[in-house]
């Protein structure tokens, strides 16, 4: 289904490695925007819709997941995203809502394209097909050294690590490098924030950037 209407809301995505603090910061920004009188929707990928959550289960919690080829992985993330955009994100943008999304198309560019080594052109075409015109207005990358991010994952792991969390340190180094490269190529949309600062300091920076970019 093509997306025809020009959205009036804003889409802000949060990106970064596992354990970078993006979920906490997204919740803080949501509260701050609501306090400023804006309507806000928070959501996440993979998931965000019933169909998307089912796809998430295959991707993240599938016990046979180690057999999944990288192409399948890319297409499943894109399938979850296509549904998410049409069922939830685009209708809310049309209503003027500020949508905050925990991971979006840049995760596929970095994890599947850069870290899994899938060719950049098809990844970018599949991303564009999935999102239509629902491109983020602003993207935050929370950057933390890989060792910090892995230590944080270990600390919070209440049960077995999920399929993506079983990857090795080289994979996460690639993810981090991929994000930093992406940010360099898209300076008008993507802001890198040092995620090793205090939670308060990170939130302050995110709020300042949001005000600047969205004029809220
Ligand atoms: P999740 O539990 O949501 O992790 P996090 O809290 O770090 O966001 O798991 C999502 C995993 O899927 C995470 O390892 C990143 C990965 N992912 C991709 O590889 N490609 C994608 O397009 C998306 C959205 C996520």
Boltz pocket constraint, residues with backbone or C-beta under 6 A from the ligand:
constraints:
  - pocket:
      binder: B
      contacts: [[A, 16], [A, 17], [A, 18], [A, 19], [A, 45], [A, 46], [A, 60], [A, 77], [A, 102], [A, 103], [A, 104], [A, 105], [A, 106], [A, 107], [A, 108], [A, 109], [A, 111], [A, 112], [A, 164], [A, 165]]
      max_distance: 6.0
